Amino acid sequence: MKKFTVDSNGFYGDFGGAYIPEILYDNVETLKNSYLEIIDDPSFRKEYEDLLRDYAGRPSPLFLAKRLSEKHGCKIYLKREDLNHTGSHKINNAIGQILIAKRMGKTRIIAETGAGQHGVATATVCALMNLECIVYMGATDVERQKLNVQKMEMLGAKVVPVTSGNMTLKDATNEAIRDWCSNPSDTYYVIGSTIGPHPYPDMVARLQSVISEEIRKQLLEKVGRETPDYVMACVGGGSNAAGTIYHFIDEPDVRIVLAEAAGKGIDSGESAATIHLGKLGIIHGCKTLIMQSEDGQIEEPYSISAGLDYPGIGPIHAHLAKTGRSEVLAVTDDEAMEAAFELTRLEGIIPAIESAHALGALDKMKFKAEDVVVLCLSGRGDKDMETYINYKK
């Protein structure tokens, strides 16, 4: 993987890098200089893979959704990340980063969370490893994801509601970075997505790449080849998408189709479609596409999904979209919600609203009968039941 990998300065083409306050320089530099060595260390690999298997429940199944396939006239396989312990792909990254933090001698773990899935995964692994855990969460999200807040507290984490800005993911991230600046020596910041200063985007993508690694093996077993015609995922910050496409990026025959949250419509002023609307800027330590006003102020994103309303995008995704390697479709709240109800009725699977955006993109595609499509079902819908029920009212 040469063309789309990160360079030594943390850039994917024009996007990435590490733009950080001086107080964090040592932390980020130490992480940058040691993360690859740690990840490649055989004792780390063994501990990580054992926990993924015995604790998180991997490999996650690859399920042929027959009725959904029939509707779209192709073969659609769902990569069931919703069946992982804690209900989403987020556990893959949380286990990996916390093992790295332990090897770096850090005793206090902080995280940001939007939909709460990354917060729950981080709190879960901290409970397992007996580490202090503080999770920053926008007050708006605390309200709409009550169940996940209760889980984090039950797991022993301290949830800090953030009341600045729009009180969502961006604001939670700001607070987490402030905390990190105040406690640089003992604190490790577990970033939940392929965002942030280098090496985070690359490290998170590598930890999530277990998804595409498994897809290749599972497809070979099921259809006799390792590569599908299409891989699809939802994209907010971009970790489930990065993990789903990682081992296919250099396979030109595999089409990458990602779905971002269009909210009430791309031109409605209430959207989170960063790749469609964003302009180059710096957010949370990296240079990427950001939703911003004419004078460079960050515009508040909107999505019915608490996990996709982020005003930036992981630099790897900005690069893949810019170079034409990935196709990014904007899916509205209504399209995602309808797709979620449809999957539930057709296949008996209630998806997270985030994942429902990827399902919503299926209607925008034209498939051939022989096409094999792998779609990442990144999370389950338990956390979204209230939103689903209110939507139908």
Secondary structure as UniProt FT lines:
FT   TURN            3..4
FT   TURN            8..9
FT   STRAND          11..12
FT   TURN            13..14
FT   STRAND          15..16
FT   HELIX           22..24
FT   HELIX           25..40
FT   HELIX           42..51
FT   HELIX           52..56
FT   STRAND          62..64
FT   HELIX           66..72
FT   STRAND          75..80
FT   HELIX           81..83
FT   TURN            85..86
FT   HELIX           90..103
FT   TURN            104..105
FT   STRAND          108..113
FT   HELIX           117..129
FT   STRAND          132..138
FT   HELIX           139..144
FT   HELIX           146..154
FT   TURN            155..156
FT   STRAND          158..162
FT   TURN            165..166
FT   HELIX           169..182
FT   TURN            184..186
FT   STRAND          187..190
FT   TURN            198..199
FT   HELIX           200..208
FT   HELIX           210..223
FT   STRAND          230..234
FT   HELIX           239..245
FT   HELIX           246..248
FT   TURN            249..250
FT   TURN            252..253
FT   STRAND          255..263
FT   TURN            266..267
FT   HELIX           274..277
FT   STRAND          279..283
FT   TURN            284..285
FT   STRAND          286..290
FT   TURN            294..295
FT   TURN            306..308
FT   HELIX           315..322
FT   TURN            323..324
FT   STRAND          326..332
FT   HELIX           333..347
FT   HELIX           353..361
FT   HELIX           362..364
FT   TURN            369..370
FT   STRAND          372..377
FT   STRAND          379..380
FT   HELIX           381..384
FT   HELIX           385..392
//
